[in-house]
């Protein structure tokens, strides 16, 4: 689901952010003159809409029950990543105008996203009749929201500016494929780095479903994680940094935890097989490592195991469930647009906490609009098309 990778670019001085007018000519007065009444009205409407929609999308609509826990975990991971971006990474990139607490551990919400995907994708594949139906359903779920997010982010950053994150229209158009990283094209928003990893995992799962090897997925993942580890170590040993980085991209060790959790929830994996998969996955983190320190792995493992045992059914707080419902669009739009908002507001002498609150609110509003205006209509259209296609296929050819 759902960039949480450490910042690698230079810091822009907080003093420059505070006192300099935007180089594109958009002055501080835009923010200073924003009517207080408008902010109060917006906040009231947001709270009212939040209450109404959390009731609409709370637990009773979700089946089977474990989906409730998955949505809650998605919501938690999305909030953790966003708070990391707005506190720690923003401070590394641009510098807040005053010292601020930093939620650095929030970036590891991405590893939890990978484990959740392992659980959800395997569950989804067991519900479809044909492997290609899985491909179409994933595309209908991912691309409409993604295209909208790319367009919004590119437009906002182009209009208002964001140092080191402004790109050409050509770059934005290539980003629409979602495979731009394979072409060495930069991300319009760096959170997109996880999407290539997710797509690679979907492709792997499609191949396993198409070849009807899903019943042997645990031993297959043991082999794949071992191969990934060996490939990375070999590439590092001969100094081939690019190949080592390429071999590390699948992040199979975290997807494996979700796959294992689903199989455990169904009672379809033996204890020895489970222990071997956990052992080779943890060995990867110890021997090779990833974006997350090795200590993150046991935490995600513990959450995945609790999920498989049904120990997380208490996660039914409606705002968290609703956050999970909109987590994908929120993840896509929150970062760069949020950075633009924070820079503008802090330049207008707002406290960082207030600027972050506004950025979070705007991200939530955009996610709500995309979810209800783009994502859900696209999914309904896809399901309707699939039903009609199935009905046509059921009609004998001499009657069609």
C-alpha positions as CSV (number, residue, x, y, z in Angstrom):
1,X,0.0,0.0,0.0
2,X,1.1,2.0,0.7
3,X,7.8,7.0,0.3
4,X,8.9,6.1,3.7
5,X,12.5,5.7,2.7
6,X,15.0,7.9,4.5
7,X,15.7,11.3,3.0
8,X,18.9,11.5,1.0
9,X,18.7,15.1,-0.3
10,X,20.1,18.2,1.3
11,X,18.3,20.3,3.8
12,X,16.8,23.7,3.0
13,X,17.3,26.1,5.8
14,X,14.3,26.8,8.0
15,X,15.2,30.5,7.9
16,X,14.8,30.6,4.2
17,X,11.4,29.0,4.4
18,X,10.3,31.4,7.1
19,X,11.3,34.7,5.5
20,X,11.6,34.2,1.8
21,X,8.7,34.7,-0.6
22,X,8.1,31.8,-3.0
23,X,10.3,32.1,-6.1
24,X,7.3,31.7,-8.3
25,X,5.8,34.9,-6.9
26,X,3.1,33.5,-4.6
27,X,3.4,35.6,-1.5
28,X,2.7,34.9,2.1
29,X,-0.3,37.1,2.1
30,X,-2.4,34.3,0.4
31,X,-2.2,32.4,3.6
32,X,-2.4,35.3,6.0
33,X,-5.6,36.6,4.5
34,X,-7.4,33.3,4.7
35,X,-10.6,34.0,6.6
36,X,-10.9,32.3,10.0
37,X,-14.6,31.7,9.4
38,X,-13.7,29.7,6.3
39,X,-11.4,27.5,8.3
40,X,-14.0,26.9,11.0
41,X,-16.6,26.1,8.4
42,X,-14.3,23.7,6.6
43,X,-13.4,22.0,9.9
44,X,-17.1,21.6,10.9
45,X,-18.0,20.1,7.5
46,X,-15.0,17.7,7.7
47,X,-16.1,16.4,11.2
48,X,-19.7,16.0,10.1
49,X,-18.7,14.2,6.9
50,X,-16.2,12.0,8.8
51,X,-18.9,10.9,11.3
52,X,-21.4,10.2,8.5
53,X,-19.0,8.2,6.4
54,X,-17.5,6.2,9.2
55,X,-21.0,5.0,10.0
56,X,-21.4,4.1,6.3
57,X,-18.2,2.1,6.1
58,X,-17.8,0.6,9.6
59,X,-17.4,-3.0,10.4
60,X,-20.8,-4.5,9.6
61,X,-20.3,-4.0,5.9
62,X,-17.1,-5.9,5.8
63,X,-16.9,-9.7,5.3
64,X,-15.3,-11.9,6.4
65,X,-14.6,-10.3,9.9
66,X,-10.9,-10.4,9.5
67,X,-11.1,-7.7,6.9
68,X,-12.0,-5.3,9.7
69,X,-8.6,-6.0,11.3
70,X,-6.9,-5.5,8.0
71,X,-8.5,-2.2,7.4
72,X,-7.6,-1.1,10.9
73,X,-4.0,-2.1,10.3
74,X,-4.0,-0.3,6.9
75,X,-5.3,2.9,8.6
76,X,-2.6,2.7,11.3
77,X,0.2,2.2,8.8
78,X,-1.0,5.0,6.6
79,X,-1.1,7.5,9.5
80,X,2.3,6.4,10.8
81,X,3.9,6.9,7.4
82,X,2.2,10.3,7.0
83,X,3.4,11.5,10.4
84,X,6.9,10.4,9.6
85,X,6.9,12.4,6.4
86,X,5.4,15.5,7.9
87,X,7.7,15.5,11.0
88,X,11.0,13.7,10.4
89,X,11.5,13.7,6.6
90,X,10.2,17.2,6.2
91,X,12.7,18.3,8.8
92,X,15.5,16.5,6.9
93,X,14.5,18.0,3.6
94,X,13.4,21.6,4.4
95,X,13.6,22.1,8.1
96,X,10.7,23.1,10.3
97,X,10.8,26.7,11.5
98,X,10.9,25.6,15.2
99,X,12.1,22.3,16.7
100,X,9.4,19.6,16.5
101,X,9.0,16.1,17.8
102,X,9.8,13.6,15.0
103,X,8.0,10.2,14.5
104,X,10.9,8.5,12.7
105,X,9.6,5.0,13.4
106,X,6.5,5.8,11.3
107,X,8.4,5.1,8.1
108,X,8.3,1.4,8.9
109,X,4.5,1.4,8.3
110,X,5.6,0.5,4.8
111,X,6.9,-2.9,5.9
112,X,3.5,-3.5,7.6
113,X,1.8,-2.6,4.3
114,X,3.8,-5.3,2.5
115,X,2.8,-7.9,5.0
116,X,-0.9,-6.9,4.7
117,X,-0.6,-7.2,0.9
118,X,0.7,-10.7,1.3
119,X,-2.3,-11.7,3.3
120,X,-4.9,-9.8,1.2
121,X,-3.6,-10.9,-2.2
122,X,-3.5,-14.6,-1.4
123,X,-7.0,-14.3,0.0
124,X,-8.2,-12.5,-3.1
125,X,-6.7,-15.1,-5.4
126,X,-8.6,-17.9,-3.6
127,X,-11.8,-16.0,-4.4
128,X,-11.4,-15.6,-8.1
129,X,-12.2,-18.3,-10.7
130,X,-9.6,-17.3,-13.2
131,X,-6.1,-15.8,-12.7
132,X,-6.8,-13.0,-15.3
133,X,-9.8,-11.8,-13.2
134,X,-7.3,-11.1,-10.5
135,X,-5.2,-8.9,-12.9
136,X,-8.2,-6.9,-14.0
137,X,-9.5,-6.4,-10.5
138,X,-6.1,-5.2,-9.3
139,X,-5.9,-2.8,-12.2
140,X,-9.4,-1.4,-11.6
141,X,-8.5,-0.9,-7.9
142,X,-5.1,0.7,-8.4
143,X,-4.9,2.7,-11.6
144,X,-7.8,5.2,-11.5
145,X,-6.8,6.5,-8.0
146,X,-3.2,6.5,-9.0
147,X,-3.8,8.5,-12.2
148,X,-5.8,11.0,-10.3
149,X,-3.0,11.3,-7.6
150,X,-0.3,11.8,-10.3
151,X,-2.3,14.6,-11.9
152,X,-3.1,16.3,-8.6
153,X,0.4,16.2,-7.3
154,X,2.0,17.3,-10.6
155,X,-0.4,20.2,-10.8
156,X,0.1,21.4,-7.2
157,X,3.8,21.2,-7.3
158,X,4.1,22.8,-10.7
159,X,1.8,25.7,-9.6
160,X,3.2,26.4,-6.1
161,X,6.7,24.9,-6.3
162,X,8.6,22.4,-4.2
163,X,12.4,22.4,-4.3
164,X,14.0,19.3,-5.8
165,X,10.5,17.7,-6.5
166,X,9.4,19.6,-9.6
167,X,9.4,17.5,-12.8
168,X,8.4,17.9,-16.5
169,X,5.1,16.9,-18.0
170,X,6.9,14.1,-19.9
171,X,8.0,12.7,-16.5
172,X,4.5,12.9,-15.2
173,X,3.1,11.1,-18.3
174,X,5.6,8.2,-17.9
175,X,4.7,8.0,-14.2
176,X,1.1,7.1,-15.3
177,X,2.3,3.7,-16.3
178,X,3.3,2.9,-12.7
179,X,6.4,1.1,-14.2
180,X,8.4,4.3,-14.6
181,X,11.0,3.2,-12.0
182,X,12.0,0.4,-14.3
183,X,12.7,3.0,-17.0
184,X,14.9,5.0,-14.6
185,X,12.3,7.8,-14.6
186,X,12.0,9.7,-11.3
187,X,8.8,9.6,-9.2
188,X,6.4,12.6,-9.4
189,X,6.0,11.8,-5.7
190,X,8.6,9.6,-4.0
191,X,5.9,7.5,-2.2
192,X,5.5,5.8,-5.5
193,X,8.6,3.7,-4.8
194,X,6.5,1.1,-3.1
195,X,4.1,0.6,-6.0
196,X,6.7,-1.1,-8.3
197,X,7.4,-3.5,-5.4
198,X,3.7,-4.2,-5.0
199,X,3.2,-4.7,-8.7
200,X,6.1,-7.1,-8.8
201,X,4.5,-9.1,-6.0
202,X,1.2,-9.1,-7.8
203,X,2.9,-10.5,-10.9
204,X,4.6,-13.2,-8.9
205,X,1.3,-14.2,-7.3
206,X,-0.4,-14.2,-10.8
207,X,2.2,-16.6,-12.1
208,X,1.7,-18.9,-9.1
209,X,-2.1,-18.8,-9.6
210,X,-1.8,-19.3,-13.4
211,X,0.5,-22.3,-13.0
212,X,-1.7,-23.6,-10.2
213,X,1.2,-23.7,-7.7
214,X,-0.5,-21.7,-4.9
215,X,-1.1,-24.8,-2.8
216,X,2.7,-25.1,-2.5
217,X,3.2,-21.4,-1.8
218,X,5.0,-21.8,1.5
219,X,7.9,-24.0,0.2
220,X,8.0,-21.8,-2.9
221,X,8.4,-18.7,-0.8
222,X,11.1,-20.4,1.2
223,X,13.1,-21.0,-2.0
224,X,12.4,-17.5,-3.3
225,X,13.5,-15.7,-0.1
226,X,16.7,-17.9,0.0
227,X,17.4,-17.0,-3.7
228,X,16.8,-13.3,-3.0
229,X,19.3,-13.4,-0.1
230,X,22.0,-15.3,-2.0
231,X,21.6,-13.0,-5.1
232,X,22.0,-9.9,-2.9
233,X,25.0,-11.3,-1.0
234,X,26.7,-12.4,-4.3
235,X,26.2,-9.0,-5.9
236,X,27.6,-7.2,-2.9
237,X,30.6,-9.5,-2.8
238,X,31.6,-8.7,-6.4
239,X,30.8,-5.0,-5.9
240,X,27.8,-4.9,-8.3
241,X,25.8,-2.4,-6.3
242,X,23.1,-2.0,-8.9
243,X,22.4,-5.7,-9.1
244,X,22.4,-5.9,-5.3
245,X,19.8,-3.2,-5.1
246,X,17.8,-4.8,-7.9
247,X,17.8,-8.2,-6.1
248,X,16.6,-6.5,-2.9
249,X,13.6,-4.8,-4.6
250,X,11.0,-7.7,-4.2
251,X,11.0,-7.4,-0.3
252,X,9.8,-11.0,-0.3
253,X,10.7,-11.4,3.4
254,X,7.8,-9.1,4.4
255,X,5.3,-10.3,1.9
256,X,6.1,-13.8,3.1
257,X,4.8,-12.9,6.6
258,X,1.4,-11.9,5.2
259,X,1.2,-15.1,3.1
260,X,2.2,-17.2,6.1
261,X,-0.4,-15.4,8.3
262,X,-3.2,-16.2,5.8
263,X,-2.2,-19.8,5.6
264,X,-2.0,-20.1,9.4
265,X,-5.5,-18.5,9.6
266,X,-6.8,-21.4,7.4
267,X,-4.8,-24.1,9.2
268,X,-3.0,-24.9,6.0
269,X,0.6,-24.8,7.0
270,X,2.6,-27.0,9.3
271,X,4.7,-25.7,12.2
272,X,8.1,-26.8,10.7
273,X,7.3,-25.1,7.3
274,X,6.2,-21.9,9.1
275,X,9.4,-21.9,11.2
276,X,11.6,-22.4,8.2
277,X,10.0,-19.6,6.3
278,X,10.3,-17.2,9.3
279,X,13.9,-18.3,9.8
280,X,15.0,-17.7,6.2
281,X,13.1,-14.4,6.1
282,X,14.8,-13.1,9.3
283,X,18.1,-14.4,8.1
284,X,17.7,-12.1,5.1
285,X,17.2,-9.1,7.4
286,X,20.3,-10.0,9.5
287,X,22.6,-10.9,6.6
288,X,21.6,-8.4,4.0
289,X,19.2,-5.9,5.6
290,X,16.7,-3.6,3.9
291,X,15.2,-0.1,4.4
292,X,14.2,-1.2,7.8
293,X,16.5,-2.3,10.7
294,X,16.3,-6.0,11.6
295,X,14.4,-5.1,14.8
296,X,11.3,-4.2,12.7
297,X,11.0,-7.7,11.4
298,X,9.9,-9.3,14.7
299,X,7.4,-6.5,15.2
300,X,5.7,-7.1,11.8
301,X,6.0,-10.9,12.5
302,X,4.2,-10.5,15.8
303,X,1.4,-8.4,14.2
304,X,1.0,-10.9,11.4
305,X,0.8,-13.8,13.8
306,X,-1.8,-12.0,16.0
307,X,-3.8,-11.4,12.8
308,X,-3.7,-15.1,11.9
309,X,-4.9,-16.0,15.4
310,X,-7.7,-13.6,15.4
311,X,-6.2,-11.6,18.3
312,X,-6.8,-8.3,16.7
313,X,-10.5,-8.3,16.5
314,X,-10.6,-5.6,19.1
315,X,-9.4,-3.2,16.4
316,X,-12.8,-1.8,15.6
317,X,-12.4,2.0,16.2
318,X,-14.4,3.5,13.5
319,X,-12.1,6.4,12.5
320,X,-9.2,3.9,12.2
321,X,-11.4,1.6,10.0
322,X,-12.4,4.5,7.8
323,X,-8.7,5.5,7.6
324,X,-8.0,2.1,6.3
325,X,-10.9,2.4,3.8
326,X,-9.3,5.5,2.2
327,X,-5.7,4.5,2.9
328,X,-4.6,3.9,-0.7
329,X,-5.6,7.4,-2.1
330,X,-4.4,9.0,1.1
331,X,-1.0,7.4,0.8
332,X,-0.8,8.6,-2.8
333,X,-1.6,12.2,-2.3
334,X,-0.5,13.1,1.2
335,X,3.3,13.7,0.8
336,X,4.3,16.3,-1.8
337,X,1.0,18.2,-1.5
338,X,1.4,18.2,2.2
339,X,4.9,19.5,1.9
340,X,3.7,22.4,-0.2
341,X,1.0,23.3,2.4
342,X,3.5,23.0,5.3
343,X,6.1,25.2,3.6
344,X,3.4,27.9,2.8
345,X,1.9,27.9,6.2
346,X,5.2,27.9,8.1
347,X,6.4,30.8,5.8
348,X,3.3,32.6,7.0
349,X,4.4,32.2,10.7
350,X,2.2,29.2,11.5
351,X,3.3,26.8,14.1
352,X,4.6,23.5,12.6
353,X,1.9,21.5,14.5
354,X,-0.9,23.6,13.0
355,X,0.6,23.4,9.5
356,X,0.9,19.6,9.8
357,X,-2.7,19.4,11.0
358,X,-3.9,21.4,7.9
359,X,-1.8,19.2,5.6
360,X,-3.3,16.0,7.2
361,X,-6.8,17.5,6.8
362,X,-6.3,18.3,3.1
363,X,-4.8,14.9,2.5
364,X,-7.9,13.2,4.2
365,X,-10.3,15.4,2.2
366,X,-8.6,14.6,-1.1
367,X,-8.5,10.9,-0.2
368,X,-12.2,10.9,0.6
369,X,-13.0,12.6,-2.7
370,X,-10.9,10.2,-4.7
371,X,-12.3,7.2,-2.9
372,X,-15.9,8.1,-3.4
373,X,-15.5,9.9,-6.7
374,X,-13.0,7.8,-8.5
375,X,-12.0,4.5,-6.8
376,X,-15.4,3.1,-5.8
377,X,-17.2,4.1,-9.1
378,X,-14.3,2.5,-11.1
379,X,-14.6,-0.7,-9.0
380,X,-18.4,-0.8,-9.5
381,X,-18.0,-0.3,-13.2
382,X,-15.5,-3.1,-13.4
383,X,-17.8,-5.5,-11.4
384,X,-20.7,-4.6,-13.6
385,X,-18.6,-5.2,-16.7
386,X,-17.4,-8.6,-15.4
387,X,-21.0,-9.7,-14.6
388,X,-22.1,-8.8,-18.1
389,X,-19.1,-10.5,-19.7
390,X,-19.8,-13.6,-17.6
391,X,-23.5,-13.6,-18.6
392,X,-22.5,-13.3,-22.3
393,X,-20.1,-16.2,-22.0
394,X,-22.8,-18.3,-20.4
395,X,-25.1,-17.9,-23.5
396,X,-24.7,-20.7,-26.1
397,X,-23.2,-19.4,-29.3
398,X,-26.2,-20.4,-31.4
399,X,-28.4,-18.3,-29.2
400,X,-26.1,-15.3,-28.9
